[in-house]
Amino acid sequence: MKADLHIHSIYSPDAINKPETILSVAADRGIDIIAITDHDTTAAWQPLAAIQHKYPVQVVFGQEIKVYHENRIVGEILGLFLKQPVTGRDTKTIIAEITAQHGLVSIAHPFSERRHEFQAFTEIDNWTNLAVEARNGRTYNLRDNEMAENLAARLHTPITAGSDAHTPFEIGNVYVEFDGKNIDDLKQAILHHQVQVGGHPSSVLFSIISGFGRLGIAV
């Protein structure tokens, strides 16, 4: 099965994907599972839950959370397999909230030069069951993704990967593959290092297109 573990909807201010569009495009592109990971919100969870039965696509509920240190953004963390929103804003609180609900912490695009590189590694005391996003579809510099994959290898952490789609054109461009049938199988495959990363980063053009989301444009 294939899973795209980093997708944004119209509930992220810089994205234009309607929830139904996400499911429809994922189905068309052979993506079996998607993770909805809007910026600091879970507003898309309910709309997706209401319509996912119409499509052969399973939904992991997640969130992309900005990490702050002394009022400065020092990176972003993906919370996956969540049951409730994450409200913390510092590294330790975010990790504690995610793990308390048996979710998965993944460090998003840790070396992306054009966005928030992760600068809070020293605040993480225990990497057990924490993951690294080894490939991100909006990290356009190949070296940055390679550094993320190498970091995961050095730390012996699980890996995730996703398109980071803010437009329909990006959905499924980066994904993980695993043997299994459902979301529980996916989670176990990640934790047991049994996923393979596939796909390639999208065109930088889509970063420009997704900016129309700030004008209320949605597709």
Stockholm file with secondary structure:
# STOCKHOLM 1.0

chainA/1-219         MKADLHIHSIYSPDAINKPETILSVAADRGIDIIAITDHDTTAAWQPLAAIQHKYPVQVVFGQEIKVYHENRIVGEILGLFLKQPVTGRDTKTIIAEITAQHGLVSIAHPFSERRHEFQAFTEIDNWTNLAVEARNGRTYNLRDNEMAENLAARLHTPITAGSDAHTPFEIGNVYVEFDGKNIDDLKQAILHHQVQVGGHPSSVLFSIISGFGRLGIAV
#=GR chainA/1-219 SS CEEEEEECCTTSTTCCCCHHHHHHHHHHTTCCEEEECCBTCCTTHHHHHHHGGGTTCEEEECEEEEEEETTEEEEEEEEESCSSCCCCCSHHHHHHHHHHTTCEEEECSTTCTTSCCCCCGGGCCCCTTEEEEEEETTCCCHHHHHHHHHHHHHHTCCEEEECCBSSGGGTTSEEEECSCSSHHHHHHHHHTTCCEEEECCCCTHHHHHHGGGGGTCCC
#=GC SS_cons         CEEEEEECCTTSTTCCCCHHHHHHHHHHTTCCEEEECCBTCCTTHHHHHHHGGGTTCEEEECEEEEEEETTEEEEEEEEESCSSCCCCCSHHHHHHHHHHTTCEEEECSTTCTTSCCCCCGGGCCCCTTEEEEEEETTCCCHHHHHHHHHHHHHHTCCEEEECCBSSGGGTTSEEEECSCSSHHHHHHHHHTTCCEEEECCCCTHHHHHHGGGGGTCCC
//
